[in-house]
């Protein structure tokens, strides 16, 4: 653990320990992956203003997200098949987030169910909803999330159809893995992963398995997505969701200023500037590159968050300085989970917190809520 000093170290461990199909599911983008790579490159292009001879004692990273206190401006983003990066992955990540004082967001396409996570945590978590063709099932998901005490719903708007991810097709992505020769050979070199998986009963889509009528084969994520996700999802659908959800609502997948303005009109409590981690529209702008325009347009009317390409505390600092109130991380904590389970998620959060704290101090700031564009070279 002491040799792990950055998220890239956790990534290297995860690559060795997680079966190829699940590692590459989390670590690739759609089509040419240009947006996936540009999400990270956008942060690298941004330079910081170094300030000196400033009293930077007693620094604070504390802030709020939709009225909830958080220990730093970071939440764990919803990631499909988290429970295939490590056995019981959603439960372990939720527990690490709770202990650290940051929100955890459970996805519709999780391995551990809403009820599983609720049973193994003591504070409310957030739930991410994909609207299905079967609106009755979508409504039942919201009811289950309400019953589990989820304090916020994250409604994803940018996945009405699935962007083609070449690696998933080539790897034959399925859950549980199909016993083909390439898969069995890969698993033979992942004994830690296999041993942990043998200890759990959670190997299906927990929120869907046993809850969906008329669906016989749920092993293929692509088949399920293409057959069940609703291409008619539009802004009126947000109003439909609000009728069934009476708690905080966050809209995810906003990557255009005009959509941000429309989102404000829905009455949502927050938006996440996001291009789905480069996994949907290949060629879309990097999330960081559109953050400034969106924050300027609606930041005084709705809480603006950002995800996509965040691999360090410096990236978090830059997002906050550019106008985000907080950020979401996906791959950064997934690497930690795949590498070490719950301690790996904690390690990822510790790395980001330390980098964020040091960066803030060297930029001459002591309060994360006071960070702004004056800290950037524009």
VENNOR-V302858 format. One record per residue. N is the residue number from 1. NEAR is the number of other C-alpha atoms within 12 Angstrom. Layout:
((N & NEAR) (N & NEAR))
This chain:
((1 & 19) (2 & 10) (3 & 11) (4 & 22) (5 & 22) (6 & 30) (7 & 40) (8 & 25) (9 & 28) (10 & 38) (11 & 33) (12 & 23) (13 & 28) (14 & 37) (15 & 31) (16 & 26) (17 & 34) (18 & 44) (19 & 38) (20 & 35) (21 & 34) (22 & 41) (23 & 38) (24 & 33) (25 & 38) (26 & 40) (27 & 37) (28 & 32) (29 & 35) (30 & 31) (31 & 24) (32 & 22) (33 & 29) (34 & 25) (35 & 32) (36 & 36) (37 & 31) (38 & 29) (39 & 39) (40 & 31) (41 & 23) (42 & 27) (43 & 34) (44 & 22) (45 & 18) (46 & 24) (47 & 24) (48 & 29) (49 & 24) (50 & 19) (51 & 19) (52 & 13) (53 & 12) (54 & 14) (55 & 16) (56 & 21) (57 & 16) (58 & 14) (59 & 26) (60 & 25) (61 & 37) (62 & 27) (63 & 27) (64 & 25) (65 & 37) (66 & 29) (67 & 17) (68 & 23) (69 & 20) (70 & 28) (71 & 28) (72 & 39) (73 & 46) (74 & 48) (75 & 46) (76 & 47) (77 & 44) (78 & 43) (79 & 41) (80 & 41) (81 & 44) (82 & 49) (83 & 46) (84 & 46) (85 & 54) (86 & 46) (87 & 36) (88 & 37) (89 & 47) (90 & 53) (91 & 40) (92 & 38) (93 & 51) (94 & 47) (95 & 36) (96 & 36) (97 & 41) (98 & 32) (99 & 23) (100 & 31) (101 & 32) (102 & 40) (103 & 44) (104 & 45) (105 & 45) (106 & 51) (107 & 42) (108 & 41) (109 & 42) (110 & 40) (111 & 43) (112 & 40) (113 & 38) (114 & 41) (115 & 28) (116 & 30) (117 & 40) (118 & 32) (119 & 21) (120 & 24) (121 & 27) (122 & 20) (123 & 25) (124 & 33) (125 & 45) (126 & 42) (127 & 49) (128 & 38) (129 & 45) (130 & 44) (131 & 37) (132 & 35) (133 & 23) (134 & 23) (135 & 23) (136 & 18) (137 & 26) (138 & 31) (139 & 24) (140 & 25) (141 & 38) (142 & 40) (143 & 25) (144 & 28) (145 & 37) (146 & 26) (147 & 20) (148 & 27) (149 & 26) (150 & 35) (151 & 31) (152 & 35) (153 & 44) (154 & 45) (155 & 47) (156 & 42) (157 & 40) (158 & 36) (159 & 34) (160 & 25) (161 & 27) (162 & 30) (163 & 29) (164 & 27) (165 & 30) (166 & 24) (167 & 25) (168 & 30) (169 & 22) (170 & 16) (171 & 25) (172 & 28) (173 & 33) (174 & 33) (175 & 38) (176 & 32) (177 & 29) (178 & 19) (179 & 16) (180 & 15) (181 & 13) (182 & 19) (183 & 25) (184 & 18) (185 & 15) (186 & 26) (187 & 26) (188 & 19) (189 & 19) (190 & 28) (191 & 19) (192 & 24) (193 & 35) (194 & 25) (195 & 17) (196 & 25) (197 & 29) (198 & 16) (199 & 14) (200 & 20) (201 & 18) (202 & 30) (203 & 35) (204 & 33) (205 & 36) (206 & 37) (207 & 37) (208 & 35) (209 & 25) (210 & 16) (211 & 21) (212 & 24) (213 & 14) (214 & 15) (215 & 17) (216 & 14) (217 & 21) (218 & 32) (219 & 26) (220 & 27) (221 & 34) (222 & 28) (223 & 23) (224 & 28) (225 & 27) (226 & 20) (227 & 21) (228 & 32) (229 & 30) (230 & 27) (231 & 21) (232 & 20) (233 & 26) (234 & 22) (235 & 25) (236 & 16) (237 & 27) (238 & 32) (239 & 21) (240 & 21) (241 & 38) (242 & 26) (243 & 17) (244 & 24) (245 & 31) (246 & 22) (247 & 28) (248 & 31) (249 & 39) (250 & 41) (251 & 44) (252 & 44) (253 & 40) (254 & 42) (255 & 40) (256 & 31) (257 & 29) (258 & 17) (259 & 28) (260 & 40) (261 & 28) (262 & 24) (263 & 40) (264 & 31) (265 & 21) (266 & 27) (267 & 26) (268 & 34) (269 & 32) (270 & 40) (271 & 49) (272 & 52) (273 & 49) (274 & 48) (275 & 42) (276 & 44) (277 & 50) (278 & 41) (279 & 42) (280 & 33) (281 & 30) (282 & 27) (283 & 23) (284 & 33) (285 & 32) (286 & 40) (287 & 47) (288 & 46) (289 & 35) (290 & 36) (291 & 42) (292 & 33) (293 & 25) (294 & 37) (295 & 41) (296 & 21) (297 & 24) (298 & 32) (299 & 30) (300 & 17) (301 & 22) (302 & 32) (303 & 37) (304 & 49) (305 & 48) (306 & 52) (307 & 49) (308 & 49) (309 & 44) (310 & 45) (311 & 44) (312 & 40) (313 & 37) (314 & 36) (315 & 45) (316 & 46) (317 & 50) (318 & 47) (319 & 50) (320 & 44) (321 & 42) (322 & 39) (323 & 39) (324 & 46) (325 & 45) (326 & 49) (327 & 49) (328 & 47) (329 & 43) (330 & 41) (331 & 44) (332 & 47) (333 & 53) (334 & 52) (335 & 47) (336 & 47) (337 & 49) (338 & 49) (339 & 40) (340 & 36) (341 & 39) (342 & 34) (343 & 30) (344 & 38) (345 & 46) (346 & 35) (347 & 35) (348 & 45) (349 & 47) (350 & 33) (351 & 31) (352 & 40) (353 & 36) (354 & 26) (355 & 27) (356 & 39) (357 & 35) (358 & 27) (359 & 35) (360 & 43) (361 & 32) (362 & 25) (363 & 35) (364 & 28) (365 & 33) (366 & 24) (367 & 28) (368 & 41) (369 & 24) (370 & 25) (371 & 36) (372 & 28) (373 & 24) (374 & 21) (375 & 30) (376 & 29) (377 & 17) (378 & 15))
